[in-house]
Amino acid sequence: MRERKIELKFDQQKLVLILLIFLVIGFSVVKPEFINARSLDNIIRTFSMYGIAALGMTMVILTGGTDLSAGSNMALAGVVGAGLLGNAFNAANPIKMPFILTVVFALLACGLIGLLNGICISKLHMAPFVATLATMSLSRGLVYVVADFVVQGVSGSPITFMNDGYYMLGLGDICGIPFQLIVYVVIFVIIYIILKYTRLGRAIYTVGGNTEVARLAGMKPDAIILICYTFCGILAGLAGTILVGKLSSASTVAAQGYELDLITAVALGGTSMEGGKGGIIGTLIGTAFLAVMNTGMDMVNIPSFYQYLIKGMILVFAVYMDTFFQKHRKSN
């Protein structure tokens, strides 16, 4: 009985927190400058950017789905936003818009991709993996189309620009606090309230747990799926505008593979890949782990192909943990 009580107090989030502490200690020993002010600032900004997109991914996974188009949507937001500014180096497009409007159109473009995901899944009954794999390719194709329209030179050329608004998104701060962290906290609080205290939040969990039960309870699963995927697209787009603001360049190959990073962050945080269980508190922990790991691996100069290998192993580990703890809870 005593052993059972101890086990019940230990869950996936606590395990990831412990691993996060060891990760910080390990990188600090190997690279002492890992814990200096510059490195911490980079970790916070990386955490915030990934975190915003991961919040949308959490909502999608809670419905029992996934979104493989998130990384491409981040890149799409970058080229749309930067392109509409009209001041890029070697810019050829005649369109020039204020900063705010470029962000609005960037988020609108990504929201439409998210809406398309939702329609394919809820109305056309396509599997989330297949639907979002298709829109991943569609969105990445649009990235190249927009970039080539803006910079009519070598195909696939990045859109390089300067703009105070985007600089604020990517590298700005308010009273020493990174601006993107403030944005992340605001969105986090809003989604936390939605998931925990509103009818929409309860419906998201119910749809993820059992779509038929949700329908019999008077909920509208199709509408819930549309909302979650659209919101995921918008948040991926917002993260993309932050990324492009950080780099002052919108690349056609930006954010490749980021969708797997986001899924890993959500899975590490204990949100079930089957849907219906988990939440954004866990995603916060998983995103922190990812931000520390990415920054640390870059600082110790681990080659990119090894980083992909490590991230793949972590994703497998996260999914295994989800299965292990679910079986444990059922057996008790």
QUIQUI-V15242 format. One record per residue. N is the residue number from 0. RES is the residue in three letters. SS is DSSP state (h for helix, s for strand, l for the rest). PHI is phi in whole degrees, 0 to 359 (none if undefined). Layout:
BEGIN
N RES SS PHI
N RES SS PHI
END
This chain:
BEGIN
0 MET l none
1 ARG h 297
2 GLU h 296
3 ARG h 295
4 LYS h 295
5 ILE h 296
6 GLU h 295
7 LEU h 294
8 LYS l 278
9 PHE l 252
10 ASP l 226
11 GLN h 296
12 GLN h 297
13 LYS h 295
14 LEU h 298
15 VAL h 294
16 LEU h 298
17 ILE h 296
18 LEU h 296
19 LEU h 296
20 ILE h 297
21 PHE h 296
22 LEU h 296
23 VAL h 298
24 ILE h 298
25 GLY h 299
26 PHE h 294
27 SER h 293
28 VAL h 288
29 VAL h 290
30 LYS l 225
31 PRO h 306
32 GLU h 288
33 PHE h 300
34 ILE h 255
35 ASN l 278
36 ALA h 299
37 ARG h 294
38 SER h 293
39 LEU h 297
40 ASP h 298
41 ASN h 294
42 ILE h 297
43 ILE h 297
44 ARG h 291
45 THR h 296
46 PHE h 302
47 SER h 294
48 MET h 297
49 TYR h 299
50 GLY h 298
51 ILE h 299
52 ALA h 293
53 ALA h 292
54 LEU h 296
55 GLY h 294
56 MET h 298
57 THR h 299
58 MET h 298
59 VAL h 294
60 ILE h 293
61 LEU h 298
62 THR l 277
63 GLY l 93
64 GLY l 248
65 THR l 201
66 ASP l 225
67 LEU l 278
68 SER l 268
69 ALA h 300
70 GLY h 296
71 SER h 295
72 ASN h 294
73 MET h 299
74 ALA h 294
75 LEU h 297
76 ALA h 300
77 GLY h 297
78 VAL h 288
79 VAL h 293
80 GLY h 297
81 ALA h 294
82 GLY h 293
83 LEU h 287
84 LEU h 296
85 GLY l 77
86 ASN l 242
87 ALA l 291
88 PHE l 298
89 ASN l 65
90 ALA l 295
91 ALA l 242
92 ASN l 285
93 PRO l 276
94 ILE l 275
95 LYS l 224
96 MET l 233
97 PRO l 295
98 PHE h 308
99 ILE h 301
100 LEU h 294
101 THR h 296
102 VAL h 294
103 VAL h 301
104 PHE h 292
105 ALA h 296
106 LEU h 291
107 LEU h 296
108 ALA h 300
109 CYS h 288
110 GLY h 296
111 LEU h 292
112 ILE h 296
113 GLY h 297
114 LEU h 298
115 LEU h 299
116 ASN h 303
117 GLY h 298
118 ILE h 294
119 CYS h 299
120 ILE h 278
121 SER h 275
122 LYS l 264
123 LEU l 265
124 HIS l 58
125 MET l 277
126 ALA l 294
127 PRO h 307
128 PHE h 298
129 VAL h 290
130 ALA h 299
131 THR h 282
132 LEU h 294
133 ALA h 294
134 THR h 287
135 MET h 299
136 SER h 292
137 LEU h 299
138 SER h 295
139 ARG h 294
140 GLY h 297
141 LEU h 296
142 VAL h 302
143 TYR h 292
144 VAL h 298
145 VAL h 294
146 ALA h 299
147 ASP h 291
148 PHE h 291
149 VAL h 283
150 VAL l 247
151 GLN l 273
152 GLY l 233
153 VAL l 287
154 SER l 302
155 GLY l 87
156 SER l 295
157 PRO l 288
158 ILE s 263
159 THR s 259
160 PHE l 205
161 MET l 226
162 ASN l 200
163 ASP h 296
164 GLY h 296
165 TYR h 291
166 TYR h 298
167 MET h 297
168 LEU h 298
169 GLY h 271
170 LEU h 229
171 GLY l 282
172 ASP s 212
173 ILE s 236
174 CYS l 55
175 GLY l 85
176 ILE s 261
177 PRO s 308
178 PHE h 301
179 GLN h 293
180 LEU h 292
181 ILE h 298
182 VAL h 299
183 TYR h 299
184 VAL h 299
185 VAL h 299
186 ILE h 294
187 PHE h 302
188 VAL h 297
189 ILE h 299
190 ILE h 291
191 TYR h 300
192 ILE h 296
193 ILE h 299
194 LEU h 290
195 LYS h 266
196 TYR h 237
197 THR l 245
198 ARG h 295
199 LEU h 300
200 GLY h 299
201 ARG h 296
202 ALA h 293
203 ILE h 299
204 TYR h 295
205 THR h 293
206 VAL h 298
207 GLY h 293
208 GLY h 286
209 ASN l 195
210 THR h 298
211 GLU h 292
212 VAL h 298
213 ALA h 299
214 ARG h 293
215 LEU h 293
216 ALA l 277
217 GLY l 91
218 MET l 276
219 LYS l 241
220 PRO h 305
221 ASP h 299
222 ALA h 294
223 ILE h 297
224 ILE h 296
225 LEU h 300
226 ILE h 297
227 CYS h 294
228 TYR h 290
229 THR h 296
230 PHE h 295
231 CYS h 297
232 GLY h 297
233 ILE h 296
234 LEU h 291
235 ALA h 297
236 GLY h 297
237 LEU h 296
238 ALA h 298
239 GLY h 294
240 THR h 292
241 ILE h 292
242 LEU h 299
243 VAL h 290
244 GLY h 291
245 LYS h 292
246 LEU h 263
247 SER l 55
248 SER s 201
249 ALA s 252
250 SER l 264
251 THR l 290
252 VAL l 255
253 ALA l 296
254 ALA l 64
255 GLN l 293
256 GLY l 84
257 TYR h 295
258 GLU h 300
259 LEU h 288
260 ASP h 298
261 LEU h 294
262 ILE h 298
263 THR h 298
264 ALA h 299
265 VAL h 293
266 ALA h 294
267 LEU h 300
268 GLY l 284
269 GLY l 97
270 THR l 285
271 SER l 292
272 MET l 291
273 GLU l 273
274 GLY l 93
275 GLY l 86
276 LYS l 222
277 GLY l 121
278 GLY l 167
279 ILE h 279
280 ILE h 298
281 GLY h 295
282 THR h 297
283 LEU h 302
284 ILE h 294
285 GLY h 297
286 THR h 292
287 ALA h 298
288 PHE h 300
289 LEU h 295
290 ALA h 296
291 VAL h 295
292 MET h 296
293 ASN h 297
294 THR h 295
295 GLY h 296
296 MET h 296
297 ASP h 293
298 MET h 290
299 VAL l 265
300 ASN l 60
301 ILE l 284
302 PRO l 304
303 SER h 301
304 PHE h 291
305 TYR h 288
306 GLN h 297
307 TYR h 299
308 LEU h 298
309 ILE h 296
310 LYS h 295
311 GLY h 297
312 MET h 295
313 ILE h 293
314 LEU h 296
315 VAL h 299
316 PHE h 298
317 ALA h 296
318 VAL h 294
319 TYR h 297
320 MET h 301
321 ASP h 301
322 THR h 297
323 PHE h 297
324 PHE h 288
325 GLN h 295
326 LYS h 297
327 HIS h 297
328 ARG h 295
329 LYS h 294
330 SER h 286
331 ASN l 255
END
